[in-house]
């Protein structure tokens, strides 16, 4: 027994060392000039958006708070360092998830959620001073919820998805009013995976006045009116695997991030139907979560960090012809 125990200990030790070596190698992979590489202390950065005025990427920290990455245009390809710029004690202990830079109103919107589904909220901050403009509780412990992503319409209303209950909260521009957009259609599509853990997820507001929303576990995109009075599944010519964040790059084209691959989807009939016209596959050991536009280019955020003492994150340019 002692011999077998020593052999088992040797195997376990060898695998542990090998695993640590692989993680270290993954964290030091090479990135090109058109990508943004940075280090941080957390493990997961769910969402990212571009602030063109201050030349920085805003990222949400799953352990809580918001960080910025100042892009060094004079030294493209350099490894950057994130800096925590928001740590709000009023919702400490909760995860920061969806973020959107609302440039017309000079503000940043942040979605907050308890991983145990006991609290969901949305906050707004001044984009320059980062002073908080409002913090709205969307749901408390009275029921389970998980606020996930956010989009803003032309009037400044915010739309926040609940990935647990498959509803959308609509928040007025000043945060004074909250209404719920619900439809049985949001829960009508069966899950492609045995357990339905994540429902409504990524969200965008189309300039013609409707919503496009991803449902992760069902693998579909919904088209919804702004009040939820009509909802239908966008008929795609190809199936999607766990769609996450979405980005409307034009009235007819949508980027869909989806785990190991991302899709460029086109619709020519007002998003009744659509087809995949391009696919981007990033590093296989990464996980794509969201996309944003920077200087007319699409960038894919890979949320998982790799490394030992510090974690390396990557944001990569994709879909050069969109």
Secondary structure, 3 states (H helix, E strand, C coil): CHHHHHHHHHHHHHHHHHHHHHHHHHHCCCCCCCCEEEEECCCECCCEEEECCCCEEEEECCCCCEEEEECCHHHCCCEEECEEEECCHHHCCCEEEEEEEEHHHCEEEEEEECCCCCCEEEEEEECCCCCEEEEEEEECCCCCCCEEEEEECCCCCEEEEECCCCEEEEECCCCCCEEEECCHHHHCCCCCCCCCCCCEEEEEEECCCEEEEEECCCCEEEEEECCCCCEEECEECCCCCCCCCEEEEECCEEEEEEECEEEEEECCCCCCEEEEEEEEECCCCCCEEEEEEECCEEEEEEEEEECCCCEEEEEEEECCCC
